[in-house]
Amino acid sequence: MTVNPATPLTAFRSADVAADAGTAAPLRRLDSSEGLPSNFQLRIHDTLAAVEDEWRSFERIADCSAFQTFDWLAAWHRHVGRRDGTIPVIAVGAFAGGETVFILPLAIERTRAGRRLCWLGQELCDYNAPLLAPDFAQRVTRETFVAAWRELQRRMQRDLRLRFDWIELEKMPQTVGAQLNPFTWLDVTPNASGAHLTRLGADWEKFYLEKRSSATRRRDRIKRARMAAFGEIRFLTATGGEDSRRTLNVLMEQKRRALAHRGIPDIFARPGYREFFLQLVSDPKTCDLIHVSRVEIGTTLAAANLGLVFGDCYYHVLASYADDSEASRFGPGVLHLRELMGYAIARGLRRFDFTIGDERYKLEWSDTHTALWDLTAAATWRGLPGSLWSRLRRRLKRFIKQTPPIWRAVSNMRSAIGFLHK
């Protein structure tokens, strides 16, 4: 493997800002951007506060996913990134007239393998990608973007605080909105998983008839009738912060038990994760982004969900069901999913995104597959072991997940371990 020299990057960098709401110091202009068009500007901010206004304004018109919104990533950094010492690296590309053409929400994280350049909030985002201007593809050539990416690295490596040893960018979608993701122009490799979404119609009944066979619809009716024997079935959207927190707490507990049965650690036990989600459902700033709902059967909270609503899309992010209730064998989670798609159609949304993962139910409903890509590279000799291990780990994971007999064996083994630890 050939290791490129540490390819540095820092154009305009803001000074430290206390907490998230401090006042940024004036930006410091460095040398002109090597290899970039004369009318192209590259800026780097190392705090979220310094770029908040521009980011919020840009995300309203940009091609991006809900996971690149300012509120999602700011909440992640407040509860998870900051306690780990993560340094935001927000790169902004613009033309001389001041028109923003992209925002890259990146970060420097300290790992045992050295300082890693990754996406901000990478682990908790199903999609990691830039925010692109609607006319990005018409205004930025492949050569310009690649030059900007190299220049960004060069400038970072000149700054002691932003230096990194290796790059690990994961779960990057093939497209961002209707545009090709410019990161696919780099030396990317396939992610172990894909993502799936379906285009919604204007009428739920018509959509349901098109997606499900008559035999499947008959089974759905039978199961619903059997669930109704345990009490009235209600699909409810949480109203207000207290209702949302109560529903989310039930979701996290149901999810914890489900993961334990499969031998998978509780994601909400990771430092800051629980607080991150609780803030999202409580903060008035995110009330338009977050949708919390539940299915109640009689007095039982049978299923719960946390989704994101952004643009014309509903993102299905977290879901759970009560596996200890008598009604659980009739599929309250499946019922909840149908109710959510009906809810999205009633709101006039055009797409329902099942997000990352190749579970069977996603394949049954979806009509669009999204390829996801990863990028790993060493920037210094110190980062070589980390980048090699990352590449090997991801290749092994992809091989296991793309080989059904092996994947079933691994899943069964994890479930057995989970059963022994109950």
N, C-alpha and C positions, 0 to 999 in steps of 0.2 A: 504493500500500500504506500502510495506517495503522499507525504504530508506537506501541504502548502505552508509557506511561512505564515506566522501569525498575521492574519490579514486584518489589521486594525480598522477603527471607525468613530469620530466625534465631531460633529459640525458645530451646531449651536447647542450648548448644554446649559440647562438651568441649574442654579445653585440649590443646595438643600433647602427644603421647605419643611417647617415644623408640622408634624401630623399631615393630614390631607388638606387642610384648609388654610395653610400659611400663604404668605405672599412670596412669589417667585422673584429672585433677583434678576436683573437684566441679563438677557442672553449674551453669550460671548461668541463673537464671530471668529472662526479660524480661517485657515487658508482655503482658497477656492477648491471646489470639488474636482478632484482629478478624474478625468475620463468622462465627465458628465457634460451635457449640453450647457452652453453658457447661460441659457434662460431657465435652468433647473436649479432649485435650491433644496438642500437637505438639512433638516434640523433634528437635533436630539434633545429630548427632555428626560431628566432622571427623577422627576416627580409627576404624579398624576395631576396635582393642583395646577401645575404650570401650563397644562394643555387641556384642562377640563372644558373650558368654553368652546374652544375650537373643535374638540372631539364631539361634544354634544351636538353642536351645530352640524358637523359633517355627517354623523351617523343618521341624521334625519333624511339625508339624500343619497348616502353612499350605498353601494352594494356590500353587504356584510350579513352575518348571522346574529341572532340574539346574544351569542356568547362573546361578541365583540362590542357590545354596548358598554358605555362608560360605567353605568351603575353596577352591572354584573361584575366587572373586573375591579372596580374600586372596592366593592364589598369583599371580594376575594382577597385583595391585598391588605385590607384593614384587618381581617380576621385570621388569614393564613399566611400570606406572603411576608408581612411585616415581622411577625414573630420568628420567621425563619431567616430573616435578614435579606430577603429578596429585594433587589434594586430594580425598579422599573426602568426600561429603556424604550421610550416612545419615540419612534422615528417618524418624521413627517416629511413627505415629499411634496414640493409645490413648484409652480412656475413663477417666473419673475413678477407677474401681475398679482401674485398672492393667492391664486386658485390652488387649493389643496387637491392633490391627486391620489395620495394614499396616506394612511396611517398604519404603522406596524407596531402593535402592542407587544413588545418583547420584554425580556427580563434577564437579569444575571442572578443565578442561584448558586449558593455554595454547596458542593457535594463532596463526598469522600474522594471522588475522582478528579476534583479540581473545580474551577468555576465554570458553570455551564450557561451558555446562551440558549434560551428557550423562549417559548411564548409565555406571556403573562397569564397566570392561572391555567397553565397547560393541562394539568391532570384533571381539573374539574370542568374543562370545556370539551364538549363532544366534538366541536369543530374549532380548529385554530387556523386563523387566516388574517390577511390584511383587510382593512377597510379601503374600498376602491371608489373613486369618483365614477359616476355613471358613464363618463366618456373616457375612462382610463385606457381602454383598449385602442381607442383612436388617437390618443395623445402620447402614450408611452410605449416605445418599441421594446422589444426583447433586449436589445443591446443597451438601451438606457436603463432598464430595470436592473439588469445584471451588473452594470457599472455602478448603480446606486447601492446595490447590495454589497459589492466589494468595497466601495468607499465607506459605507457604514461600518464595516468591520475594521477597516484601517483606522478610522477615527476613534473607535472604541478602544482599540489596542494602544493608542497614544495616551489614553486617559487612565491613570492608575486605578481609579475607582471602577471603571467599566471594562477592564481587561477580562478576557475569558480564555479558558483552555480548550474547550470543545463546544460543539454545536449539537443540539438535539431538538429538532422541531418535529412534532408528532401530530397526527390526525389532521392533516391539511386536506381539505376537499378539492376535488378536481376543478370545480368552478366556484366562483364567488358571485352570487346572483346569476346573471346571464353571461358573465365574463369568465374566461379562462383564468385560473389562479396563477399569477406570475411566478409563484414559487415552484410550480411544476416545470419551469424552465431550468431549474437547478438539478443537481444530481440526486434526485429523490428515489426512494424505493417504496413498494406497496406496503401499506399498513396491514396488520393481521386481520382487521375487520373492515367491512364496508358500512355504508349507511343507506337508509331506505326512506322514501317518502311517497305519498300518493297525492294526486291532484283531486281536489274536492269539487263537487258539482254545486249547483244552487239549491238542490232539493235532497234531503237526507234519504227519503224513501227510494227515490230513483237511484241514488248512489249505492244504497244497500242492496237493491235488486241486482245491480250490475256486478257487484263485488262478491256476492254470496249465492251459492246454488240453492235451489229450492229445498234440497235435503238439509243443507246447513241451516237455512232459515227455520226449517221445522224443528231442528234440534235446539236452536236458540230459543224458540217459543216454549218448548217443553222445559228447558232448564229455567227460564224466567218464571214459569208457572210454579215450578218446584221451589224456587227461592221465595216466591210470594207466599208460600205456605208458612214461612217463618215470620211474616210481618209485611207491612207495606214497604214497597221499594221506592226510595227517593234518591234522585240525583241532585246534589246541592253544590252550589258554588259558595265557598267560604266568604263571609261578609265581615270586613273589619279585621284589624290586627289580632285581636284575641281569638276569634273564631279560626283564623288562619293558623295561628300558632298551635291551637289545640289539635287541629286536623293534622298539621305537620308532625307534631310529637307522636301522634298515633302512627302516622306513616313511617317515621323513623324506627319505631319499635317493631312494627310489622316487618319492615325491611331487614332489620337486624336479625330477627328470627329466621326469615327466609334465607338470608345469606349464611347463617350459621348451619342450617340444614344442608347447605351445599358445600360446607367447608371453606367458606370465603370470609375473611375478616370484615368486621363492621366498619364501613367507610365513615360513619358518623362518629366513630371513636377517635379518628385522627384529629390532632390539635387544630381547633378553629373551624372545622367543617360544620358542626352543629350550629355554632354561632353564626356562621356565614348564611346558612339557609334560613335560620330564624330571623336574621335581619332582613333578608330579601322579602319575606312574607309580612314583615311588620312596618317597613319603611314606606311612608307615603310617596316617596320619589319613585318607587318601583311598582306601585299599584297597577299601572297600565301594562307592565312587563310580565308580572307574575300572575298565574292563575292556579288557585288551590281549590280542589273539589273533592267530593267524597260520594260514595253510595252507601246509604243507610238501609238496612233491612230490619224492620221493626226497631228495636233499641240498639242494634249492633252496627258499629261503623265497619262495614264489610269490605270496603276498598277505598283507597285514597290516592291522590295524584297531585303532583306539582308540575305544571307546564309553563312554558313561556309563550307569550303572544307578541310577535314583532313583525311589522310590515303586514304582509298578507299570509303569514304562516303561523301555525300552531306547532310548537316543539314539545314532544312528549318526553319529559326528562326523568321524572321519578314516579314510580307507581308501586303500590303494595296492596295486599288483601289479607283479611283475617283468616289465617290458615287453621285457627283453632275453633272456628264457628261451624255449626252444623250445615250451614248453607254453602260453605266454602267448596264442597265437592261439585257444586253446580256452576262454578265459574263466575263469581262476582267481579273478578278482575277483567274478564272478557266482556262482561256486560258494561262495566265502567268505560272500557275503551270505546265501545260503540256509542255510548252516551257522549263521550268527549268529541268524537268525530261529528256527531249531530250538533253538538254545541258549537263547534268550529264553523260548520256550515251556516248555522243560524246567525253567527256573528259576521258572515260575509267573507270569511277567510277562504283563500284559494288553495292552500296547501296544508297537508298534515305531515309533519316530519317526525318519523319514528326514531331519528338520531342514530348514533353509532350502535352497531351490533347486527348480527345476522340471524336472530332468532326466527323460528318458523312462522310465528304469527305475523311478523313484519313482512315476510315474503308473501304471505297470503293476501295482505291488504295493499301492498305497495305496487306502484307501476313505474317507479324510477329508482335506479340504483346509483349511488354516489361513491366513486372510488376515493379512498383516502390514502395520503402519501406521507412519508417520513423523510427527514433529512438528518444525517449524522456525519460529522466531519471533525477531525482534530485540528485545532488552531495552534497548539504548542505541543512540544514533546510530552509535557506533563499530562496533556489531555488525550494522548494516544490510547492508553489503556481504557479510559472511560468510553471513548468513541468506539473502540473495537468491541468492548463488552456490550454496549448498546446495540450495535449492529447485529452481533451474534444472538443476543436475547430476542430481538425482534424477528429475526429470520426463523429462529426456533419456534417462537410463538405462532408465527404465520403458518409454518409447516404443520404444527399440531392442530391449529384451528381449521386448516384447509384439508385435513386428512380425517374424514369422519370416524373411522374405527378408533384412531388414536385419541381424537377429541372426546369420543364417548367414554373411552377407558379412563382418561384423565378426569372427566366430570364425575364418573362413578367412584373413582378413588377419593376425590375430594369430598363427595357426599358421605362416603363411608367414614372418613376422618371426622367430618362434622357430626355424624351420628355418635361416634365414640366419645366425642367431647361434650355431648349434651348433658 
